[in-house]
Amino acid sequence: MTRRLSWGICAAGLGLTLATTNAEEATDPGQAADSRPLHHTDTVYTPTEYKHLSSWEARRAWLVNQVRFAAGLIPEPKRCPIHAHLSGKLVRDGYTIEKVCFESYPGFYVTGNLYRPAEVKDRVPAVANPHGHWGRGRLAHEELGSIAARCITLARLGAVAFMYDMVGYNDSKRQFEHSDHRFAAADCALWGISQFHLQTWDSVRVLDFLQSLPDVDPARIGVTGESGGGTQTFILYSVDERVKVAAPVNMISSTMQGGCICENAPLLRIDTNNMEIGALMAPRPLLLISATGDWTKKTPQVEYPFIKSIFELYGRGDLVENVHIDAPHNYNKASREAMYRFFGRRLLNQPDADKITEGEIKIETDKDMLVFADAEPPVNMLKGESLIASLKTACRERMEAYKPTSPETLTDLQALVRLGLGQSVGSDWPVVGTVRPKGRSALARIAWERGGRLVWTANEWRDTRTNREGDAAVIVLPDGLAKTGEHRELLTEGDHGIFVQPFGTGDMKRTPATTRAANEGKYYTTFNRSDAAETVYDILSVIGVETPSQSGTRMKLVGLGRMGPHTLVARAMIPPEVVRRTGVCTAIDMNQMNVDDDQTYIRDLFLPGIRKIGGLTAVAAAAAGGGPLWLYNVGEHFDEQWVRAAANLGGHELRITREPADDKAIAEWLRRTSK
């Protein structure tokens, strides 16, 4: 769409002339800014069509990182020794059972029961068995579902089967309750800490445990679970290629994405859904088990055809199947037998796999199954706040490996920061076209749409007092476009500048200002960008629009007031090839932000996961390693070591000052450094 846009600010005395512009893809700046749609766990999604393997592979790479970052696995935690302890062996008809306890983190324990074939002559396959939200957890045995029944049958079929607790269930309940909302607090979100993280990391370590067993073939591992255990199943195979066969049961849906705190972490489903995440198994063998009486009732018509279409891109449509059961939400005998037959063909190498049925099931006493029925929990077991504190410390220690001490560590840090911020903001480098006025004399109001919705508005100026072809300058305003005229001194010598009001500033505010509280029950940040992420997304989009294309033209980037930290985040996300081509010079008002305080981030820069990747300390270092940077109005808590080391390694000018800076000083510094 093309529309003529203008704005009515007086230009007298500014050395500029008022004009209008044809703004390609623009919309009316007066359009309500809160039109961005809000998603939640019950949003109905339509499958996306991928016509070519290359387009899916590109999307797949993004999605894998999205799930991994949401799960707190980027950077991946250090794998401690698991110190597995097996006890209480029971010998039964064709199988044995043992109690298992091991550490996934130091002081955080995975608990469950290990089922093995009674006689093992060679290494055999293994199957991980996470369970759903049954009242009795892994001990549930009823008509609609039995975790013990499927483990017993798998062991009789020749596999090692391990059923393990959801966090906060059964033995794991000794550490905290499953519904403990401390792990959903905003400060935990900053560090990538959540019940979703702990469950996913437990599942990853379950694979480590299974592969460590002398009777397990490490190359033949499957996973299956129902409901919340179905979520654990498809999340595990999304982040870990060691899963070779999978059967998520009654979970992958276009109409409901998961109703528990353990299935919803910040960032997990930004611009995506369980159908796409579920398709990440392709082209490894996958069985979708669905039911007529729950949110998977449309699987034969919607979810299965979409996921099969992804398998067909690999030429392996034969490796995905759907079995639809006439039942309510379940993992009943009919569903289990469908899984046995699929695993029999694809994992267990069973003859006559399609004839497999479930035999007699003996249920043990709780005392014989629970790890801590008679034994005391380990003395180093962490609980509640002590666990959260330990996880934050582990994040800090993990980031020490990225401290910029060499060109290699600087490169690694910049890559980590770009990847992490891309997921936290929900955007990679956006290239959305160019908007600029015709001719050399202009002062115009422009707007930009994303997906048919207004996302930012700006004033575009060009200094007409010189014939010099100046630089491209992006100035991010904290108080809206009405303040544009106050910052005219930031443009010098023919600069083409765009003064932008991104989301959260001026008249670009959502009504109400934030919807996080109102949507808390629907896991707002699981499905929607935080307000700060929307702001950074807009700034990054402006930079993409205004990036100079001609050789010899440089870019200037200025973040004013409270928009300084947001602009610094956007700067660190610019790809290195663009930074090299444009020689971007950046001046940032740090707004006295305490970069090592969770509450300050929550109030001023709430980006889930940002502390996991080192916070603004690492972000500033990544930016300083790529081009000239001035950080002014820096708070007393800012540690300069990382950013100075990065600037030295990159050979770029760095200026850090505690006091505020005026526009004239900023313009002079930009002019000098951009030569």
C-alpha positions as CSV (number, residue, x, y, z in Angstrom):
1,M,0.0,0.0,0.0
2,T,1.2,3.6,-0.7
3,R,-0.2,6.5,1.2
4,R,0.8,10.2,1.4
5,L,1.8,11.1,4.9
6,S,2.6,14.4,6.5
7,W,3.0,16.0,9.9
8,G,2.3,19.4,11.2
9,I,5.3,20.5,13.3
10,C,6.7,24.0,12.7
11,A,10.1,23.8,11.0
12,A,11.0,27.5,11.3
13,G,14.5,28.2,12.4
14,L,15.7,24.5,12.0
15,G,17.3,25.0,8.6
16,L,14.9,22.4,7.2
17,T,11.8,22.5,5.1
18,L,8.5,20.8,5.6
19,A,7.5,18.1,3.0
20,T,5.5,15.0,2.5
21,T,6.7,11.6,1.3
22,N,5.4,8.5,-0.4
23,A,5.9,5.9,2.3
24,E,5.9,2.5,0.9
25,E,4.0,0.0,3.1
26,A,3.2,2.8,5.5
27,T,-0.1,3.4,7.4
28,D,-1.8,6.2,9.2
29,P,0.3,7.2,12.2
30,G,-2.9,7.8,14.1
31,Q,-3.8,4.2,14.1
32,A,-4.1,2.6,17.5
33,A,-0.7,1.2,18.6
34,D,-2.1,-1.6,20.7
35,S,-3.4,-3.5,17.7
36,R,-0.7,-6.1,18.0
37,P,-2.5,-9.4,18.6
38,L,-2.1,-11.2,22.0
39,H,-1.8,-15.0,22.0
40,H,-2.4,-17.5,24.7
41,T,-2.5,-21.3,25.3
42,D,-6.0,-21.6,23.8
43,T,-5.3,-19.6,20.6
44,V,-6.4,-21.6,17.5
45,Y,-3.5,-21.9,15.1
46,T,-3.5,-22.6,11.4
47,P,-0.6,-24.7,10.1
48,T,2.1,-22.9,8.1
49,E,2.8,-24.4,4.6
50,Y,6.4,-25.1,3.8
51,K,6.8,-25.9,0.2
52,H,10.5,-26.5,0.1
53,L,12.9,-28.3,2.4
54,S,15.3,-25.3,2.4
55,S,12.6,-23.0,3.9
56,W,11.7,-25.6,6.5
57,E,15.4,-26.2,7.4
58,A,15.9,-22.5,7.9
59,R,12.8,-22.4,10.1
60,R,13.9,-25.5,11.9
61,A,17.2,-24.0,12.8
62,W,15.5,-21.0,14.4
63,L,12.9,-23.2,16.2
64,V,15.5,-25.5,17.7
65,N,17.3,-22.5,19.2
66,Q,14.0,-21.0,20.3
67,V,13.1,-24.1,22.3
68,R,16.7,-24.4,23.7
69,F,16.8,-20.8,24.8
70,A,13.3,-20.9,26.3
71,A,14.4,-24.1,28.1
72,G,17.5,-22.4,29.6
73,L,19.9,-24.5,27.5
74,I,21.7,-21.6,25.7
75,P,24.4,-21.5,26.9
76,E,24.0,-25.1,27.9
77,P,24.5,-25.7,31.7
78,K,27.6,-27.6,32.7
79,R,26.9,-31.3,33.0
80,C,27.9,-32.4,36.5
81,P,28.6,-36.1,37.3
82,I,25.2,-37.7,37.8
83,H,26.3,-39.9,40.7
84,A,23.5,-42.4,40.0
85,H,22.3,-44.5,42.9
86,L,20.3,-47.7,42.2
87,S,18.6,-49.6,45.0
88,G,15.7,-51.9,46.1
89,K,15.9,-54.3,43.1
90,L,12.7,-56.4,42.5
91,V,12.8,-59.5,40.3
92,R,9.5,-60.1,38.5
93,D,8.1,-62.2,35.6
94,G,10.3,-61.2,32.7
95,Y,11.6,-57.9,34.1
96,T,13.3,-56.3,37.1
97,I,12.6,-52.9,38.8
98,E,15.1,-50.7,40.7
99,K,14.8,-47.3,42.4
100,V,16.9,-44.6,40.9
101,C,18.2,-41.3,42.1
102,F,20.8,-39.1,40.4
103,E,21.8,-35.4,40.1
104,S,20.9,-33.4,37.1
105,Y,22.4,-30.3,38.7
106,P,24.6,-30.4,41.9
107,G,22.0,-30.8,44.6
108,F,19.0,-31.3,42.3
109,Y,17.8,-34.8,41.8
110,V,16.0,-36.9,39.2
111,T,14.0,-39.8,40.8
112,G,12.2,-42.7,39.3
113,N,12.2,-46.4,38.6
114,L,14.3,-48.4,36.1
115,Y,12.7,-51.5,34.4
116,R,15.0,-53.9,32.7
117,P,14.5,-57.2,30.8
118,A,15.1,-60.2,33.1
119,E,17.7,-61.5,30.7
120,V,19.9,-59.2,28.7
121,K,22.5,-60.9,26.5
122,D,23.6,-57.8,24.5
123,R,23.0,-54.1,24.6
124,V,19.3,-53.2,24.1
125,P,17.3,-50.1,23.3
126,A,16.1,-47.8,26.1
127,V,12.9,-45.8,26.4
128,A,12.5,-42.7,28.6
129,N,9.0,-42.4,30.1
130,P,8.0,-39.0,31.4
131,H,4.5,-38.9,32.9
132,G,1.5,-36.5,32.7
133,H,-0.3,-34.7,35.4
134,W,-1.8,-37.7,37.1
135,G,-2.7,-37.2,40.7
136,R,-0.3,-40.0,41.7
137,G,2.4,-39.0,39.3
138,R,4.5,-41.9,38.1
139,L,2.6,-44.2,40.4
140,A,-0.7,-43.7,38.6
141,H,-2.3,-46.9,37.5
142,E,-5.9,-46.6,36.2
143,E,-8.0,-47.3,33.2
144,L,-7.1,-44.1,31.4
145,G,-3.4,-44.4,32.1
146,S,-0.6,-46.5,33.7
147,I,3.1,-45.6,33.6
148,A,4.1,-48.8,35.2
149,A,2.1,-50.9,32.6
150,R,4.0,-49.4,29.7
151,C,7.4,-49.8,31.4
152,I,6.7,-53.4,32.3
153,T,5.6,-54.2,28.8
154,L,8.6,-52.4,27.2
155,A,11.0,-54.4,29.5
156,R,9.3,-57.6,28.5
157,L,9.8,-56.6,24.9
158,G,13.5,-56.3,25.5
159,A,14.0,-52.6,26.3
160,V,15.3,-50.8,29.3
161,A,12.5,-48.4,30.4
162,F,12.9,-45.6,32.9
163,M,10.0,-43.7,34.4
164,Y,10.9,-40.5,36.1
165,D,9.2,-37.9,38.2
166,M,7.9,-34.6,36.9
167,V,9.5,-31.9,39.1
168,G,7.4,-31.6,42.2
169,Y,5.8,-35.1,42.0
170,N,6.3,-38.1,44.2
171,D,10.0,-38.3,45.3
172,S,10.8,-35.0,43.5
173,K,8.2,-33.3,45.7
174,R,10.8,-33.3,48.5
175,Q,12.5,-30.5,46.6
176,F,9.4,-28.3,45.9
177,E,5.8,-28.6,45.0
178,H,4.9,-28.9,41.3
179,S,2.7,-25.8,41.5
180,D,5.5,-23.7,43.2
181,H,5.1,-20.4,41.4
182,R,8.5,-19.0,42.6
183,F,9.9,-20.5,39.4
184,A,7.5,-18.4,37.4
185,A,8.6,-15.1,39.0
186,A,10.0,-12.4,36.7
187,D,13.5,-12.5,38.2
188,C,13.7,-16.2,37.3
189,A,12.6,-15.4,33.7
190,L,15.6,-13.1,33.3
191,W,17.9,-16.1,34.1
192,G,16.1,-18.7,32.0
193,I,15.0,-20.5,35.2
194,S,11.6,-22.2,35.2
195,Q,10.0,-25.5,35.9
196,F,10.1,-26.0,32.2
197,H,13.8,-25.6,32.3
198,L,14.3,-28.0,35.2
199,Q,12.1,-30.6,33.6
200,T,13.8,-30.3,30.2
201,W,17.2,-30.5,31.7
202,D,16.2,-33.5,33.8
203,S,15.1,-35.2,30.5
204,V,18.4,-34.4,28.9
205,R,20.2,-35.9,31.9
206,V,17.9,-38.9,31.7
207,L,19.4,-39.7,28.3
208,D,22.9,-39.3,29.8
209,F,21.9,-41.8,32.5
210,L,20.4,-44.3,30.1
211,Q,23.5,-44.1,27.8
212,S,25.7,-44.7,30.8
213,L,24.1,-48.1,31.6
214,P,26.3,-51.0,30.3
215,D,23.2,-52.9,29.0
216,V,21.9,-50.0,26.9
217,D,22.6,-49.4,23.2
218,P,23.3,-45.6,23.2
219,A,22.3,-45.3,19.6
220,R,18.8,-46.7,20.1
221,I,16.8,-44.5,22.5
222,G,13.1,-43.6,22.4
223,V,10.8,-41.5,24.5
224,T,7.1,-41.5,25.1
225,G,4.8,-39.7,27.4
226,E,1.2,-38.5,27.7
227,S,-0.3,-35.1,28.3
228,G,2.3,-33.1,30.2
229,G,4.6,-36.0,29.6
230,G,3.7,-35.6,25.9
231,T,5.0,-32.1,26.1
232,Q,8.2,-33.4,27.7
233,T,8.5,-35.9,24.9
234,F,8.4,-33.5,22.0
235,I,10.4,-30.9,23.8
236,L,13.2,-33.5,24.5
237,Y,13.4,-34.6,20.9
238,S,13.4,-31.0,19.8
239,V,16.6,-30.2,21.8
240,D,18.3,-33.6,21.7
241,E,19.1,-35.6,18.6
242,R,19.8,-38.7,20.6
243,V,16.1,-39.4,20.6
244,K,15.7,-41.8,17.7
245,V,12.0,-42.8,18.0
246,A,9.2,-40.9,19.8
247,A,5.5,-41.1,20.6
248,P,4.0,-38.0,22.2
249,V,0.5,-38.8,23.4
250,N,-2.6,-36.6,23.5
251,M,-0.7,-33.3,23.4
252,I,0.4,-31.8,20.0
253,S,-2.6,-29.7,19.2
254,S,-3.6,-26.6,17.1
255,T,-6.1,-25.5,19.7
256,M,-4.4,-26.0,23.1
257,Q,-0.7,-25.6,23.8
258,G,-0.3,-26.8,27.4
259,G,-2.1,-25.7,30.5
260,C,0.6,-26.1,33.2
261,I,3.4,-23.9,34.5
262,C,5.8,-26.8,33.6
263,E,4.8,-26.6,29.9
264,N,5.0,-22.8,29.5
265,A,8.2,-20.9,29.7
266,P,8.8,-17.4,28.5
267,L,9.7,-17.2,24.8
268,L,8.7,-20.8,24.0
269,R,5.9,-20.1,21.5
270,I,6.6,-16.6,20.2
271,D,5.3,-16.7,16.7
272,T,5.0,-20.5,16.8
273,N,3.0,-23.4,18.3
274,N,3.3,-27.0,19.3
275,M,2.6,-28.2,15.8
276,E,5.8,-26.7,14.5
277,I,7.8,-27.7,17.5
278,G,6.4,-31.2,17.2
279,A,7.5,-31.4,13.6
280,L,11.2,-31.0,14.7
281,M,11.3,-34.8,15.0
282,A,11.4,-35.1,11.2
283,P,12.7,-37.3,9.7
284,R,13.2,-39.6,12.8
285,P,10.3,-42.0,13.3
286,L,7.3,-40.4,15.1
287,L,4.0,-41.7,16.2
288,L,1.2,-39.2,17.1
289,I,-1.4,-40.7,19.4
290,S,-4.5,-38.6,19.6
291,A,-8.0,-39.0,21.1
292,T,-11.6,-38.0,20.2
293,G,-12.3,-36.6,23.6
294,D,-9.6,-33.9,24.1
295,W,-7.7,-31.1,22.3
296,T,-6.2,-33.6,19.9
297,K,-9.6,-34.5,18.4
298,K,-8.6,-32.8,15.1
299,T,-5.2,-34.5,14.8
300,P,-6.2,-36.7,11.8
301,Q,-7.4,-33.6,9.9
302,V,-5.0,-30.8,11.1
303,E,-1.9,-31.6,13.1
304,Y,-1.0,-35.0,11.5
305,P,-1.3,-33.8,7.9
306,F,0.9,-30.8,8.7
307,I,3.6,-32.8,10.5
308,K,3.5,-35.5,7.7
309,S,4.0,-32.7,5.1
310,I,7.3,-31.9,6.9
311,F,8.4,-35.5,6.8
312,E,7.5,-35.6,3.1
313,L,9.9,-32.7,2.5
314,Y,12.6,-35.2,3.5
315,G,11.1,-37.9,1.3
316,R,10.2,-39.9,4.5
317,G,6.5,-39.6,4.9
318,D,6.5,-43.3,5.8
319,L,8.2,-42.6,9.1
320,V,5.3,-40.7,10.7
321,E,2.0,-42.3,11.8
322,N,-1.2,-41.3,13.6
323,V,-3.4,-43.5,15.7
324,H,-6.6,-41.9,16.8
325,I,-8.3,-43.4,19.8
326,D,-12.0,-43.1,20.7
327,A,-11.5,-42.1,24.3
328,P,-11.1,-39.0,26.6
329,H,-7.7,-37.6,27.5
330,N,-5.7,-40.8,28.1
331,Y,-2.7,-43.1,27.7
332,N,-5.0,-46.2,28.0
333,K,-4.3,-49.7,27.0
334,A,-5.3,-49.2,23.4
335,S,-3.0,-46.2,23.1
336,R,-0.2,-48.1,24.8
337,E,-0.5,-51.0,22.5
338,A,-0.3,-48.7,19.5
339,M,3.0,-47.4,20.9
340,Y,4.3,-50.9,21.5
341,R,3.7,-51.9,17.9
342,F,5.3,-48.7,16.5
343,F,8.3,-49.0,18.8
344,G,8.4,-52.7,18.0
345,R,8.9,-51.9,14.3
346,R,11.1,-48.8,14.6
347,L,13.2,-49.3,17.7
348,L,13.0,-52.9,19.2
349,N,13.3,-54.9,16.0
350,Q,10.4,-57.1,17.1
351,P,9.1,-59.8,14.8
352,D,5.4,-59.6,14.3
353,A,5.4,-56.2,15.9
354,D,1.8,-55.5,14.8
355,K,0.6,-58.4,17.0
356,I,2.1,-57.1,20.3
357,T,-0.4,-56.9,23.1
358,E,-0.1,-55.9,26.8
359,G,0.1,-58.8,29.2
360,E,-0.7,-59.1,32.9
361,I,0.4,-56.1,34.9
362,K,1.5,-56.4,38.6
363,I,1.5,-53.1,40.5
364,E,4.0,-52.7,43.3
365,T,3.4,-51.0,46.6
366,D,4.3,-47.3,47.0
367,K,7.0,-48.3,49.5
368,D,8.7,-50.6,47.0
369,M,8.7,-47.8,44.3
370,L,9.4,-44.6,46.1
371,V,13.1,-43.8,46.4
372,F,12.7,-41.9,49.7
373,A,10.0,-44.2,51.2
374,D,12.5,-45.4,53.9
375,A,15.7,-43.5,53.0
376,E,16.4,-39.9,53.8
377,P,16.9,-37.5,50.9
378,P,20.6,-36.6,50.1
379,V,22.0,-34.0,52.5
380,N,23.0,-31.7,49.6
381,M,19.4,-31.6,48.2
382,L,18.5,-28.1,47.3
383,K,15.0,-26.7,47.8
384,G,13.1,-23.6,46.8
385,E,15.0,-20.4,47.1
386,S,18.4,-22.2,47.7
387,L,17.9,-23.9,44.3
388,I,17.1,-20.7,42.5
389,A,20.1,-19.0,44.0
390,S,22.3,-21.9,43.0
391,L,21.0,-21.8,39.4
392,K,21.7,-18.1,39.2
393,T,25.3,-18.7,40.4
394,A,25.7,-21.5,37.9
395,C,24.7,-19.1,35.1
396,R,27.3,-16.5,36.2
397,E,30.0,-19.2,36.4
398,R,29.0,-20.5,32.9
399,M,29.3,-17.1,31.4
400,E,32.9,-16.8,32.6
401,A,33.9,-19.0,29.6
402,Y,32.7,-16.1,27.3
403,K,34.7,-13.4,29.0
404,P,36.5,-11.6,26.1
405,T,40.1,-12.5,26.7
406,S,41.0,-13.4,23.1
407,P,39.7,-12.8,19.6
408,E,38.1,-16.3,19.7
409,T,36.2,-15.7,23.0
410,L,35.1,-12.3,21.7
411,T,33.7,-13.9,18.6
412,D,32.0,-16.6,20.8
413,L,30.5,-13.9,23.0
414,Q,29.1,-11.8,20.1
415,A,27.6,-14.9,18.6
416,L,26.0,-15.9,21.9
417,V,24.6,-12.4,22.6
418,R,23.1,-12.2,19.1
419,L,21.5,-15.6,19.3
420,G,20.2,-15.0,22.8
421,L,18.9,-11.6,22.2
422,G,17.3,-12.7,18.9
423,Q,15.3,-15.3,20.9
424,S,14.6,-12.9,23.8
425,V,13.3,-10.2,21.4
426,G,11.7,-12.7,19.0
427,S,13.5,-11.4,15.9
428,D,16.6,-12.1,13.9
429,W,17.9,-9.3,11.6
430,P,14.8,-7.9,9.9
431,V,15.2,-6.6,6.4
432,V,11.9,-4.9,5.6
433,G,12.6,-2.5,2.8
434,T,13.4,1.2,2.7
435,V,11.4,4.3,3.6
436,R,12.8,7.7,2.8
437,P,11.5,11.0,1.2
438,K,12.2,11.9,-2.4
439,G,14.7,14.7,-3.1
440,R,17.2,16.3,-0.8
441,S,14.9,18.5,1.2
442,A,12.5,16.8,3.6
443,L,10.9,16.8,7.0
444,A,8.3,14.2,7.1
445,R,6.3,11.8,9.3
446,I,6.5,8.2,8.3
447,A,5.1,5.0,9.7
448,W,5.9,1.3,9.3
449,E,3.7,-1.8,9.3
450,R,4.6,-5.4,10.3
451,G,2.0,-8.0,9.3
452,G,-0.5,-5.3,8.4
453,R,-0.2,-3.6,11.8
454,L,1.4,-0.3,12.8
455,V,4.7,-1.0,14.7
456,W,6.6,2.3,14.8
457,T,6.3,5.9,13.6
458,A,9.1,8.4,13.0
459,N,10.1,11.8,11.8
460,E,12.5,11.7,8.9
461,W,14.8,14.7,8.4
462,R,17.6,15.8,6.1
463,D,19.9,18.7,6.7
464,T,19.6,20.9,3.6
465,R,22.3,23.5,4.7
466,T,25.1,21.6,3.0
467,N,25.7,19.7,-0.3
468,R,27.7,17.1,1.6
469,E,26.3,13.6,1.5
470,G,26.1,12.9,5.2
471,D,25.6,9.7,7.2
472,A,22.5,7.8,8.1
473,A,21.5,8.5,11.7
474,V,18.9,6.7,13.8
475,I,18.0,8.5,17.0
476,V,15.7,6.7,19.4
477,L,13.5,9.1,21.4
478,P,12.2,8.3,24.9
479,D,9.3,10.7,25.0
480,G,7.7,10.6,21.5
481,L,8.0,12.6,18.3
482,A,6.9,15.8,19.9
483,K,10.5,16.1,21.2
484,T,12.1,15.8,17.8
485,G,12.9,19.4,17.4
486,E,14.8,19.5,20.7
487,H,17.4,17.1,19.3
488,R,18.1,18.7,15.9
489,E,21.8,19.2,16.9
490,L,22.4,15.5,16.6
491,L,22.2,15.8,12.8
492,T,25.2,17.5,11.1
493,E,26.6,18.1,7.7
494,G,23.9,16.7,5.5
495,D,23.0,13.7,7.6
496,H,19.9,11.8,6.8
497,G,18.2,11.1,10.1
498,I,15.2,9.3,11.4
499,F,13.9,10.2,14.9
500,V,11.8,7.2,16.0
501,Q,9.3,6.5,18.7
502,P,9.3,2.8,19.1
503,F,6.7,0.8,21.1
504,G,6.2,2.1,24.6
505,T,7.0,5.7,23.8
506,G,5.0,8.7,22.8
507,D,1.7,7.6,21.3
508,M,3.0,4.1,20.6
509,K,1.8,2.8,24.0
510,R,-0.3,-0.3,24.5
511,T,-3.5,0.3,26.4
512,P,-3.1,-0.6,29.2
513,A,0.6,0.1,29.3
514,T,1.4,-3.5,29.9
515,T,-0.8,-6.6,29.6
516,R,1.4,-9.0,31.5
517,A,-0.6,-8.9,34.7
518,A,-4.0,-9.2,33.0
519,N,-2.8,-12.2,31.0
520,E,-0.8,-13.9,33.7
521,G,-3.1,-16.9,33.8
522,K,-2.5,-17.5,30.1
523,Y,1.3,-17.5,30.3
524,Y,1.7,-14.1,28.6
525,T,5.4,-14.1,27.9
526,T,5.3,-17.7,26.6
527,F,3.3,-16.5,23.6
528,N,3.9,-12.7,23.4
529,R,6.9,-10.5,23.4
530,S,7.4,-8.5,26.6
531,D,7.0,-4.7,26.3
532,A,10.7,-4.2,26.2
533,A,11.1,-6.9,23.5
534,E,8.5,-5.1,21.4
535,T,10.5,-1.9,21.8
536,V,13.8,-3.5,20.8
537,Y,12.1,-5.2,17.9
538,D,10.9,-1.9,16.6
539,I,14.4,-0.2,17.0
540,L,16.0,-3.1,15.2
541,S,13.4,-2.8,12.4
542,V,14.2,0.9,12.0
543,I,17.9,0.1,11.8
544,G,17.2,-2.5,9.2
545,V,15.2,0.0,7.2
546,E,17.7,2.8,7.5
547,T,20.9,0.7,7.0
548,P,22.9,2.5,4.2
549,S,23.2,0.6,1.0
550,Q,25.7,2.8,-0.8
551,S,29.5,2.4,-0.3
552,G,31.1,5.1,1.9
553,T,28.0,6.0,3.9
554,R,28.2,5.3,7.6
555,M,25.6,4.8,10.2
556,K,25.1,6.6,13.5
557,L,23.0,5.2,16.3
558,V,21.9,7.2,19.3
559,G,19.7,5.9,22.2
560,L,18.4,8.7,24.4
561,G,17.2,8.6,28.0
562,R,15.4,5.4,29.0
563,M,15.6,4.2,25.4
564,G,19.4,4.0,25.7
565,P,19.6,0.4,27.1
566,H,17.0,-0.8,24.6
567,T,19.0,0.8,21.8
568,L,22.2,-0.9,23.1
569,V,20.4,-4.3,22.9
570,A,19.4,-3.6,19.3
571,R,22.9,-2.5,18.4
572,A,24.4,-5.8,19.7
573,M,22.0,-7.7,17.4
574,I,23.2,-6.1,14.2
575,P,25.0,-8.8,12.2
576,P,28.8,-8.4,12.0
577,E,28.8,-8.0,8.2
578,V,26.4,-5.1,8.4
579,V,28.5,-3.5,11.2
580,R,31.7,-3.8,9.1
581,R,30.0,-2.4,6.0
582,T,28.4,0.6,7.7
583,G,31.0,1.3,10.4
584,V,28.2,2.0,12.8
585,C,29.0,4.5,15.6
586,T,26.9,4.2,18.7
587,A,26.2,6.6,21.5
588,I,24.1,5.2,24.4
589,D,22.6,6.9,27.4
590,M,22.8,4.1,30.1
591,N,20.3,6.1,32.1
592,Q,22.1,5.2,35.4
593,M,20.8,1.6,35.0
594,N,22.1,-0.9,37.6
595,V,23.1,-3.7,35.2
596,D,23.5,-6.3,38.0
597,D,20.1,-5.9,39.7
598,D,17.2,-8.1,38.7
599,Q,14.5,-5.6,39.9
600,T,16.0,-2.9,37.6
601,Y,15.7,-5.2,34.6
602,I,12.2,-6.1,35.6
603,R,11.3,-2.4,35.8
604,D,13.3,-0.9,32.9
605,L,14.3,-3.7,30.5
606,F,12.3,-6.9,31.0
607,L,13.8,-9.3,28.4
608,P,13.4,-12.9,29.5
609,G,16.8,-14.7,29.3
610,I,19.0,-11.6,29.2
611,R,20.7,-12.3,32.5
612,K,21.3,-15.9,31.3
613,I,23.6,-14.4,28.6
614,G,25.4,-12.0,30.9
615,G,23.0,-9.0,31.0
616,L,23.9,-5.6,29.7
617,T,27.6,-6.2,30.7
618,A,27.9,-8.9,28.0
619,V,25.6,-6.9,25.6
620,A,27.8,-3.8,25.8
621,A,30.9,-5.9,25.4
622,A,29.5,-7.5,22.2
623,A,28.7,-4.1,20.8
624,A,32.1,-2.6,21.8
625,G,33.9,-5.4,20.1
626,G,32.3,-4.4,16.8
627,G,32.6,-0.7,16.5
628,P,33.0,2.7,18.2
629,L,30.8,3.0,21.3
630,W,30.2,5.8,23.8
631,L,28.3,4.8,27.0
632,Y,27.4,7.9,29.0
633,N,25.4,8.5,32.1
634,V,26.7,5.1,33.3
635,G,25.6,4.0,36.8
636,E,28.0,3.3,39.6
637,H,27.4,-0.4,39.4
638,F,28.6,-0.8,35.8
639,D,31.6,-3.1,35.6
640,E,33.8,-1.8,32.8
641,Q,36.2,-4.8,32.5
642,W,34.3,-6.8,29.9
643,V,33.4,-3.9,27.6
644,R,37.0,-2.4,27.7
645,A,38.5,-5.8,27.0
646,A,36.2,-6.3,24.0
647,A,36.9,-2.8,22.6
648,N,40.6,-3.5,22.9
649,L,40.3,-6.8,21.1
650,G,38.2,-5.3,18.4
651,G,40.5,-2.3,18.0
652,H,37.6,0.2,18.3
653,E,37.2,3.4,20.2
654,L,35.4,3.2,23.5
655,R,34.3,6.0,25.8
656,I,32.6,5.5,29.2
657,T,31.5,8.5,31.2
658,R,29.5,8.7,34.4
659,E,27.8,12.0,33.7
660,P,25.0,12.8,31.2
661,A,26.0,14.2,27.7
662,D,24.3,16.9,25.7
663,D,23.4,16.6,22.0
664,K,26.2,18.9,20.8
665,A,28.8,16.7,22.5
666,I,27.3,13.6,21.1
667,A,27.1,15.0,17.6
668,E,30.8,16.0,17.8
669,W,31.9,12.6,18.9
670,L,29.8,10.9,16.2
671,R,31.2,13.3,13.6
672,R,34.8,12.6,14.7
673,T,34.5,8.8,15.0
674,S,32.5,8.3,11.8
675,K,35.2,9.9,9.6
